[in-house]
Amino acid sequence: MRHRVIRLAVVATATFGLAATTASGTYADHAAKQCKEGYFCLWEGPHQTGRLLFAEDAQVTQEGFQFPDQDGIEPPIYPQSARNPLPDDFGCIVRLNDLPQFEGDEQEVSDFGDHELDGSRVGSLTSDCG
């Protein structure tokens, strides 16, 4: 009887773990799909998971891009990850300032692709090329 209870507990734990892994993988896939190709996106969680907090079309073409400045994000957001659509050969970074009007402390997102952030406040953002 005791072995039967232990086996049942092991099976239940393994099933729960598999369900949790599958659910988180599905949620991560869903979050990634929310960020359309060519969009600059910020997520609530690490590794592009959790709620999508910000998504803006960078309108990337072979010749350049048109990424509008966001001088007052209200309410402020606290992202832990980002996706940058700007190709490396543009020589651009995206500056994330903690206060509106590009004031205060800043984080930088450089290089194309996915990035991890520290969860600091973002109240404005702008691209900086050069």
C-alpha positions as CSV (number, residue, x, y, z in Angstrom):
1,M,0.0,0.0,0.0
2,R,2.8,2.4,0.9
3,H,4.6,1.8,-2.4
4,R,1.4,2.4,-4.2
5,V,0.9,5.8,-2.6
6,I,4.5,6.7,-3.3
7,R,4.2,5.7,-7.0
8,L,1.0,7.7,-7.3
9,A,2.7,10.8,-5.8
10,V,5.7,10.4,-8.2
11,V,3.3,10.0,-11.2
12,A,1.2,13.0,-10.1
13,T,4.4,15.2,-9.6
14,A,5.8,14.2,-13.0
15,T,2.5,14.9,-14.7
16,F,2.2,18.3,-13.1
17,G,5.8,19.2,-14.1
18,L,5.2,18.2,-17.7
19,A,1.9,20.2,-17.8
20,A,3.7,23.2,-16.3
21,T,6.6,22.9,-18.8
22,T,4.2,22.6,-21.7
23,A,2.1,25.5,-20.6
24,S,5.1,27.8,-20.2
25,G,6.4,26.8,-23.6
26,T,3.1,27.5,-25.2
27,Y,2.8,30.9,-23.4
28,A,6.4,31.8,-24.5
29,D,5.4,30.9,-28.1
30,H,2.3,33.0,-27.9
31,A,4.2,36.0,-26.5
32,A,6.8,35.7,-29.3
33,K,4.0,35.7,-31.9
34,Q,2.5,38.9,-30.4
35,C,5.7,40.8,-31.5
36,K,5.4,41.1,-35.2
37,E,8.4,41.0,-37.5
38,G,10.0,44.4,-37.7
39,Y,8.6,45.6,-34.4
40,F,10.6,46.8,-31.3
41,C,9.0,45.0,-28.4
42,L,9.4,45.0,-24.6
43,W,8.1,42.1,-22.4
44,E,7.3,41.9,-18.7
45,G,9.3,38.7,-18.2
46,P,12.7,37.4,-19.1
47,H,13.4,35.7,-22.5
48,Q,10.4,37.4,-24.2
49,T,7.8,36.0,-21.9
50,G,4.9,37.4,-19.9
51,R,2.8,40.3,-21.0
52,L,3.9,42.3,-24.1
53,L,4.3,45.8,-22.6
54,F,5.3,47.7,-25.7
55,A,5.3,47.1,-29.4
56,E,6.2,49.7,-32.1
57,D,6.7,49.1,-35.8
58,A,10.2,50.3,-36.6
59,Q,9.4,50.3,-40.4
60,V,12.7,48.7,-41.3
61,T,13.7,48.8,-45.0
62,Q,17.0,48.1,-46.8
63,E,17.8,51.8,-46.8
64,G,16.8,52.7,-43.2
65,F,13.9,52.8,-40.7
66,Q,11.4,55.1,-39.2
67,F,11.2,54.4,-35.5
68,P,9.2,57.1,-33.7
69,D,10.4,58.4,-30.4
70,Q,8.2,57.7,-27.4
71,D,8.7,60.8,-25.1
72,G,6.2,59.9,-22.5
73,I,5.2,56.3,-21.8
74,E,2.3,56.4,-19.4
75,P,2.0,54.5,-17.2
76,P,5.8,53.7,-17.1
77,I,6.7,50.1,-17.8
78,Y,9.2,47.7,-16.2
79,P,10.4,45.3,-19.0
80,Q,12.8,42.4,-18.4
81,S,13.4,41.6,-22.1
82,A,13.4,43.2,-25.5
83,R,13.5,42.4,-29.2
84,N,15.3,44.8,-31.4
85,P,14.5,44.7,-35.2
86,L,17.2,47.2,-36.2
87,P,20.0,45.5,-38.2
88,D,23.5,45.9,-36.8
89,D,24.8,47.5,-40.0
90,F,22.6,50.6,-39.2
91,G,24.9,51.3,-36.2
92,C,21.9,52.2,-34.0
93,I,21.0,51.6,-30.3
94,V,17.7,52.2,-28.6
95,R,17.9,54.2,-25.4
96,L,15.4,53.4,-22.7
97,N,15.1,56.3,-20.2
98,D,13.4,55.9,-16.9
99,L,11.7,59.3,-17.1
100,P,9.6,61.1,-19.7
101,Q,11.3,63.4,-22.2
102,F,14.4,61.2,-22.4
103,E,15.5,62.2,-18.9
104,G,17.1,60.2,-16.0
105,D,18.9,56.9,-16.1
106,E,19.0,54.9,-19.2
107,Q,19.5,51.4,-20.5
108,E,20.7,50.7,-24.0
109,V,19.5,48.0,-26.4
110,S,22.1,47.5,-29.1
111,D,22.5,44.8,-31.7
112,F,19.7,43.0,-33.6
113,G,17.6,40.4,-31.8
114,D,16.6,39.4,-28.3
115,H,18.0,41.1,-25.2
116,E,17.6,40.7,-21.4
117,L,16.9,43.9,-19.4
118,D,17.1,44.6,-15.7
119,G,13.4,45.4,-15.1
120,S,14.1,49.1,-14.5
121,R,11.4,51.7,-15.2
122,V,11.0,52.9,-18.8
123,G,9.3,56.3,-19.3
124,S,10.6,57.2,-22.7
125,L,12.6,55.7,-25.5
126,T,14.5,56.8,-28.6
127,S,16.8,55.4,-31.3
128,D,20.3,56.8,-31.5
129,C,22.3,56.1,-34.7
130,G,25.9,57.1,-35.4
